[in-house]
Amino acid sequence: MKAAVICSKGMGDGLMMLVASHRLKLQGYHVTTFQDSLGQLAEWFPGHHFAKRSEIESLDDFDLILLQNDNTPFSFNLVDKYRDKMSIFYASYEEGKHRPLTPRDFLFNRARPMVYNIAEGVANLLGQINPIQENGLMIPEGLTYQKYGKRIVIHPTSTTPKRTWHRGKFLKLAAQLKKKGYEVVFAVSPEEREEWVSSGFPVPKFPTLADLAAYLYESRLLIGNESGTGHLASNLGIPTLIVASCPKQMALWRPGFRLGKVLTPPPYIPNFKLARLREKKWQTFITPHRMFKTCRELLEF
């Protein structure tokens, strides 16, 4: 039996949906996971097969298709074409917006992390009662967990400015941690590196996700915005501190392999229809001092 697991675009989505791929693999399926960047981590997931989502031409040869819905025309077209052998995982569902549900579909509990939901969803699909929240990650030889116990990695960027904490606040937090004797480095993509090399902190080069994964695995802590890097660190068992706008959303989307800390604006900040301060100005209401205090809790100093 051949199964296709089709992830949303993000690297973090791919890591989480690998929970489904791995469970299907354990049940005897020959699984292909479709995501554009996970192939860079093939060495970390032995026995798994990856292909690029953007290069899908036909899924006719697969007996089962598992789709992570992302509300794009790409997803809707696949549903219309392969509905009879497809199971859809929905982070949210709206009648009229989405195709009619079938018994093979699964609606996520938004109060639980994605990793848990995916594990439960694929267990239900297979008629099993024991969700497995593992995705087949194997650490390559030669790496030592948290080898650099004073190294803290900050990932200060994300896919959109709306999801990104202020640059100056990240720098202030980094300075505070440096004063406490920690080695603080900034991890960004090759395209973003030029913007951060003037920060006064090291900005290592990470040509591939495998390079980033190795670096994170030997570090003490990952601090960052809601992004795939946080999910990667969590998957590696590295503690995370994530800064984000919405506590309800982060209950579902937080890094869920190893649960860390998530900081969002205080609940008393208004978010009414005519004054969505918490949504639009959330960065203003999370201070470097509050982040530093949480770092102290995680690092126990």
C-alpha positions as CSV (number, residue, x, y, z in Angstrom):
1,M,0.0,0.0,0.0
2,K,1.3,3.4,-1.0
3,A,0.4,6.6,1.0
4,A,1.1,10.2,0.2
5,V,1.2,12.8,3.0
6,I,0.9,16.3,1.7
7,C,2.0,19.0,4.0
8,S,1.3,22.8,4.0
9,K,4.1,24.9,2.8
10,G,5.9,25.6,6.0
11,M,8.9,23.6,7.3
12,G,7.3,23.3,10.7
13,D,4.1,21.9,9.1
14,G,6.2,19.3,7.4
15,L,7.9,18.2,10.7
16,M,4.6,17.9,12.4
17,M,2.9,16.0,9.5
18,L,5.9,13.6,9.6
19,V,4.1,12.3,12.7
20,A,1.4,11.0,10.4
21,S,4.0,9.7,7.8
22,H,5.9,7.8,10.5
23,R,2.8,6.2,11.9
24,L,1.7,5.1,8.4
25,K,5.2,3.7,7.8
26,L,5.0,1.7,11.1
27,Q,1.7,0.3,9.9
28,G,3.4,-1.0,6.7
29,Y,2.6,1.7,4.2
30,H,5.2,2.9,1.7
31,V,5.0,6.6,2.4
32,T,6.0,9.7,0.4
33,T,5.9,13.0,2.3
34,F,5.4,16.0,0.0
35,Q,7.0,19.2,1.3
36,D,9.5,21.5,-0.4
37,S,12.3,21.7,2.2
38,L,12.2,18.5,4.3
39,G,14.4,16.7,1.8
40,Q,17.3,18.7,3.3
41,L,16.8,16.7,6.5
42,A,16.6,13.2,4.8
43,E,19.6,12.0,6.8
44,W,17.8,12.8,10.0
45,F,14.7,10.7,9.0
46,P,16.1,7.4,7.8
47,G,13.6,5.2,5.9
48,H,11.4,8.2,5.0
49,H,10.9,9.3,1.4
50,F,10.5,13.0,0.5
51,A,9.3,14.8,-2.6
52,K,8.5,18.4,-3.3
53,R,4.9,19.5,-2.9
54,S,5.4,22.1,-5.6
55,E,6.3,19.5,-8.1
56,I,3.3,17.2,-7.7
57,E,2.0,16.2,-11.1
58,S,-0.1,13.1,-10.3
59,L,-1.1,11.1,-7.2
60,D,-2.9,8.4,-9.2
61,D,-0.5,5.7,-8.0
62,F,-1.2,6.2,-4.3
63,D,-3.8,4.1,-2.4
64,L,-4.2,6.7,0.4
65,I,-3.7,10.5,0.3
66,L,-3.5,12.4,3.6
67,L,-3.8,16.2,3.1
68,Q,-3.1,18.9,5.6
69,N,-5.7,21.5,4.6
70,D,-4.3,25.0,4.1
71,N,-7.2,26.7,2.4
72,T,-5.3,27.2,-0.9
73,P,-6.5,26.6,-4.5
74,F,-3.8,23.9,-4.5
75,S,-5.5,22.0,-1.7
76,F,-9.0,22.5,-3.1
77,N,-7.9,21.2,-6.5
78,L,-6.4,18.0,-4.9
79,V,-9.5,17.4,-2.9
80,D,-11.7,17.7,-6.0
81,K,-9.5,15.3,-7.9
82,Y,-8.8,12.6,-5.3
83,R,-11.6,12.9,-2.8
84,D,-12.4,9.2,-3.0
85,K,-9.1,8.1,-1.5
86,M,-8.2,11.2,0.6
87,S,-8.3,12.0,4.3
88,I,-8.1,15.6,5.2
89,F,-6.8,17.1,8.5
90,Y,-8.5,20.4,9.3
91,A,-7.1,22.9,11.8
92,S,-10.5,24.6,11.4
93,Y,-13.5,23.8,9.3
94,E,-16.3,25.9,8.0
95,E,-19.4,24.6,6.1
96,G,-19.6,26.3,2.7
97,K,-16.0,27.2,2.7
98,H,-14.7,23.6,2.8
99,R,-15.8,20.5,1.0
100,P,-18.3,18.2,2.8
101,L,-16.7,16.0,5.5
102,T,-16.2,12.3,5.2
103,P,-15.6,9.7,8.0
104,R,-11.9,9.7,6.9
105,D,-11.5,13.4,7.8
106,F,-10.3,14.7,11.2
107,L,-11.0,18.1,12.9
108,F,-8.3,19.3,15.3
109,N,-8.9,20.2,18.9
110,R,-7.6,23.7,18.9
111,A,-6.8,23.5,22.6
112,R,-4.2,20.9,22.0
113,P,-0.9,21.2,20.0
114,M,-0.7,20.2,16.4
115,V,1.6,17.3,17.1
116,Y,-1.0,15.8,19.4
117,N,-3.8,16.4,17.0
118,I,-1.9,14.8,14.1
119,A,-1.0,11.8,16.1
120,E,-4.6,11.3,17.2
121,G,-5.9,11.9,13.7
122,V,-3.7,9.3,12.0
123,A,-4.4,6.8,14.8
124,N,-8.2,7.3,14.2
125,L,-7.7,6.9,10.4
126,L,-5.9,3.6,11.0
127,G,-8.4,2.4,13.6
128,Q,-5.8,2.5,16.4
129,I,-6.4,3.8,19.9
130,N,-2.8,4.7,20.8
131,P,-1.6,8.0,19.3
132,I,2.2,8.1,18.7
133,Q,3.7,11.6,18.8
134,E,7.0,10.6,17.1
135,N,8.1,11.4,13.6
136,G,11.0,9.1,13.1
137,L,13.8,11.6,13.9
138,M,17.2,10.0,14.4
139,I,20.2,12.2,15.4
140,P,23.2,11.6,13.1
141,E,26.4,10.3,14.6
142,G,29.0,12.8,15.9
143,L,26.6,15.3,17.5
144,T,26.2,15.9,21.3
145,Y,23.0,17.1,22.8
146,Q,23.4,20.6,24.2
147,K,27.1,20.3,23.9
148,Y,27.4,24.1,24.2
149,G,25.5,24.7,27.4
150,K,25.9,28.5,27.2
151,R,24.8,28.9,23.6
152,I,21.5,30.5,23.0
153,V,20.1,30.7,19.5
154,I,17.7,33.6,18.6
155,H,15.6,33.3,15.4
156,P,14.4,36.9,15.0
157,T,12.5,36.6,11.7
158,S,9.3,34.9,10.4
159,T,7.3,34.7,7.2
160,T,5.6,38.1,7.7
161,P,6.2,41.3,9.8
162,K,2.8,40.7,11.4
163,R,4.3,37.6,13.2
164,T,7.6,39.2,14.1
165,W,8.7,40.7,17.4
166,H,10.6,44.0,17.2
167,R,14.3,43.8,16.1
168,G,15.4,46.2,18.8
169,K,13.8,44.1,21.5
170,F,15.5,41.0,20.3
171,L,18.8,42.9,20.4
172,K,18.1,44.2,23.9
173,L,17.3,40.7,25.1
174,A,20.4,39.3,23.5
175,A,22.5,42.0,25.3
176,Q,20.9,41.1,28.7
177,L,21.7,37.4,28.1
178,K,25.3,38.2,27.1
179,K,25.8,40.1,30.3
180,K,24.9,36.9,32.2
181,G,27.7,35.0,30.4
182,Y,25.7,33.4,27.6
183,E,26.9,33.1,24.0
184,V,24.0,34.6,21.9
185,V,23.9,34.0,18.2
186,F,21.3,34.9,15.6
187,A,20.0,32.3,13.2
188,V,18.5,33.6,9.9
189,S,18.2,32.4,6.4
190,P,21.0,33.2,3.9
191,E,18.8,35.8,2.3
192,E,18.3,37.6,5.7
193,R,21.8,37.3,6.9
194,E,23.1,40.7,5.5
195,E,20.5,42.5,7.6
196,W,21.7,41.0,10.8
197,V,25.5,40.8,10.5
198,S,25.7,44.4,11.8
199,S,23.9,43.4,15.1
200,G,27.1,42.9,17.0
201,F,26.3,39.3,17.6
202,P,27.5,36.2,15.6
203,V,25.3,35.3,12.7
204,P,26.4,31.8,11.5
205,K,25.8,30.6,8.0
206,F,23.3,27.7,7.6
207,P,23.3,26.6,3.9
208,T,20.8,23.8,4.6
209,L,18.3,22.8,7.2
210,A,20.6,19.9,8.2
211,D,23.2,22.5,9.2
212,L,20.7,24.4,11.2
213,A,19.4,21.2,12.9
214,A,22.9,20.2,13.9
215,Y,23.6,23.6,15.4
216,L,20.4,23.7,17.3
217,Y,20.8,20.2,18.7
218,E,24.1,21.3,20.3
219,S,22.7,24.5,21.7
220,R,20.9,25.2,25.0
221,L,17.8,27.2,24.1
222,L,16.0,28.6,21.0
223,I,14.2,31.9,21.3
224,G,12.1,33.2,18.4
225,N,8.9,34.1,16.7
226,E,6.3,31.6,15.7
227,S,8.1,29.8,12.9
228,G,9.4,26.5,11.6
229,T,12.7,26.9,13.5
230,G,10.9,26.7,16.8
231,H,9.2,23.4,15.7
232,L,12.6,22.1,14.6
233,A,14.2,22.9,17.9
234,S,11.3,21.3,19.8
235,N,11.6,18.2,17.6
236,L,15.3,18.0,18.6
237,G,14.4,18.2,22.3
238,I,15.8,21.7,22.7
239,P,13.8,24.1,25.0
240,T,12.0,26.9,23.2
241,L,10.8,30.3,24.1
242,I,8.3,31.6,21.4
243,V,6.9,35.1,21.3
244,A,3.5,35.4,19.5
245,S,0.4,37.5,19.3
246,C,-2.5,35.2,20.2
247,P,-2.7,32.7,23.1
248,K,-5.7,30.8,21.6
249,Q,-3.9,30.3,18.3
250,M,-0.7,29.2,20.0
251,A,-2.5,26.6,22.0
252,L,-2.7,24.8,18.6
253,W,0.4,26.0,16.8
254,R,3.0,26.0,19.5
255,P,6.0,23.8,19.1
256,G,4.6,20.5,20.4
257,F,7.3,17.8,20.4
258,R,9.0,19.3,23.5
259,L,6.7,21.9,25.1
260,G,8.5,25.1,25.9
261,K,7.3,28.5,26.9
262,V,5.1,30.8,24.8
263,L,4.7,34.5,25.6
264,T,1.8,36.5,24.3
265,P,0.4,39.9,25.3
266,P,-1.3,40.2,28.7
267,P,-5.0,39.2,28.5
268,Y,-6.1,42.6,29.7
269,I,-5.0,44.3,26.5
270,P,-8.2,45.1,24.5
271,N,-9.0,43.2,21.4
272,F,-12.5,44.4,20.6
273,K,-13.7,44.8,17.0
274,L,-13.0,48.5,16.9
275,A,-9.8,48.4,19.0
276,R,-7.8,45.3,18.2
277,L,-4.7,46.5,20.0
278,R,-3.6,43.0,21.0
279,E,-3.8,41.7,17.5
280,K,-2.3,44.7,15.7
281,K,0.2,46.0,18.2
282,W,1.0,42.8,20.1
283,Q,4.8,43.4,19.8
284,T,4.4,46.6,21.9
285,F,3.0,44.7,24.9
286,I,5.8,42.1,25.2
287,T,8.9,43.6,26.8
288,P,12.5,42.4,26.7
289,H,12.3,42.3,30.5
290,R,9.5,39.8,30.5
291,M,11.3,37.7,27.9
292,F,14.5,37.8,30.0
293,K,12.6,36.8,33.1
294,T,11.2,33.8,31.3
295,C,14.7,32.9,30.0
296,R,15.9,32.8,33.5
297,E,13.1,30.3,34.4
298,L,14.1,28.1,31.5
299,L,17.8,28.4,32.1
300,E,17.5,28.2,35.9
301,F,19.8,31.1,36.8
